[in-house]
């Protein structure tokens, strides 16, 4: 199934893997978010240790024309530290929940990173000059006699090795009582929203001491709580529109033009319940773990536990497309409930032209679906196939009965190896897949 | 400027230059703030050839340093050799105009605007205008946004060919891809229109204005409303209807509440800009709609403008318009569901009484005031009370006093101390308007009760309030009504209340005069010097220092001095300190 999820005839091949090979994985090293910037030149990851690592795309070497060049570490910094809320007696983890790049505004790059409570704006900038020459000390750093200063020296800037600095520019704190699950930069380039379990706030990127609460679903009595906000995103080009998904499997679209408070939605997307397939787990598996607008802004996709649904913004009563991610797990929900995997929050992403999508699964498998041809493919991020330019072989899972050659049985899937976070280069067929503490980068190989 | 051997006169400057790169931001900042000293020492030539190139590349620094730098450079003309060389300042300001931090960029633009005036017309075309063009066509939107603020300063002083180019650049930025740039252009549209020839205003600006006012981003559209004010002032009355009004009407009914909010917020300016006729025909219905808007934020903004709008209505039809069109909407707002709307209205509604006169006020406005005085939200009541003076002039406050009293008492006892604080601040005003008799009868007890409030800020405000009351009602009133009560608290078992006595004396002594201070207050203060609480004792020392100037020298020498001397040997450190301080300030030592 060559060229699945692309429209062109090509195969995915291995490009790079980042992170330690050790079997023993430190909790802090587990990657918790992956995000390309708007040009695809930079790729950021955040981990449970509160660190952000940024990779930069480096131009291909002349003698390796087929390859697009590699992503190398550009900057690493500690974005969040563990904290303790003394008033509530709560530990606040340093884990980076989300990273979002800002549209580039000058030669520096900016990104927002958030843990459960605090959002930070970081500036990543380059410096290649250094000032030299002091009045009070000589070249070797020895102090000069104040009485022997006979002339003034103005420092001169000299070239030096490129230095990349990450500096915290703003801290947006104290606005979320619950855990932040999403941040999303608005197309007006001056505001962004942040969502926690019950509320959505709107911030101005330059103002840290106040934010506007635009959605609040907290009931007066917490015992009446029936649903929580699971994800939220701004529309890619209509600055007044945003959506948020809920644990009940529904999506609400709000128009900020209508009112200052968006408690009343403009559109409500919900697929009619199929009574025949109802079970104890129905509600849990219908909870939406991610929502993403297409680049065009016409569609949005939502990920629930077993499937990805594609919604046309103009049609609220059912999705236009539905893709099964790992339907073979439907029979294993009991096990997945017992080991808590059923609460895993898988994310999903679009390719640059909105023609294909990608999302993760278990056993280090990830899935791609091509929307026009309805072709799908399962690939694996593994050390075994991590030879340079090795083509990725499609994987198949057998569901009961006889297992064919090259197939893997449902029962032997490793539920501890899950791919929750993936990212697709905004312009090219380059994908980044986070598998526990490793980041795999794959790209297309034209036949 | 080199010093001779063995001379350390260059040393301080050398330190300043080195500290431009100190690791401590504060030291760098200090150094940047003394940039003129450095430049002066270096002389104009070295400033141009060495200092400015260095500064041009320091844009990596902290915002506050960059901000200070941007500001300094605006005043640097003489230090680089006068207007002839002012263009040397352009490179550093150009790089500052592209940083991401808005405050820094704005300051750089401000300085650029300033030094643009110091350019000769030739230099303006040779040096300044190319910089504006470079910024306007820069890759990053930070530079393009900065360019927007520079067009209007060079336009009037350049040749007509360059003028045409500038207009073209502005046009391009108005349709820039990034909303940031379109917003910057929209916010400078009015300013740019002012320097343009009227023909170009009509041909160029109007089309840009119309386009920005129907931008897809509401953050851009709302800025066009501001531009509307300036543009409308520039155009002759007969052109307004065709060129401006369609856009303004559209903005007042925009789908986005933020745009409508902006219209409401700028309503008075718009009203003045479009003149009386259009106001009567167009703005009155538009204003009614804004007062009835479905979004509370918009209603609140419109409610804030009620008084100004009514004041500025053309005189011949003012009363009719208010009575038939505005007042019905106002009546509805009094019982609005949103408290911000009600409190916005309450802050201006009293102003209507001067416009409508006595009869209308009694008949139509008074019921509204009374309703707002009973509002559940304290802010609404406060806003009414704080504006009582307007009504007082028209109908006298007596009409209101029956409802006023319960409202005041309730606020005075509100559970939130900030509310109590707010009402205290209106007490002197109320006392003046209600008169001594009413005050003694109804409000005096309240004022005294605040002195023993459990929040310090309230006790403090209460003492200050007493002083203002004494200033209003006179020393005799003070002697009879409040001084005995204040002095009585000196024997209170709670030391905080005893201290309140001292604080009251501090603020009352001057208003009460020498006699009351010497005869009644001083003995109490002196007696308190034996208090067992050290805080009380050192406040005695402070009080004595404070009331000293009111006393005569006899009392100072015979009564104050011995007590202060005793306190200056107190066992408590603070008591000693303040006693000694008082002795030296009063020159008794």
Interface residues (C-beta under 8 A of the other chain):
Chain A: X103 X104 X105 X106 X107 X108 X110 X123 X125 X127 X129 X131 X134 X135 X136 X146 X147 X148 X149 X150 X151 X152 X153 X154 X155 X156 X157 X165 X187 X188 X189 X190 X206 X237 X238 X239 X240 X256 X257 X258 X259 X260
Chain B: X1 X2 X3 X4 X5 X6 X7 X8 X10 X11 X13 X14 X15 X17 X18 X20 X21 X41 X42 X46 X50 X51 X53 X54 X57 X58 X60 X98 X99 X100 X102 X140 X141 X142 X143 X178 X179 X180 X183 X216 X217 X218 X219 X254 X255 X256 X257 X258 X294 X295 X296 X297
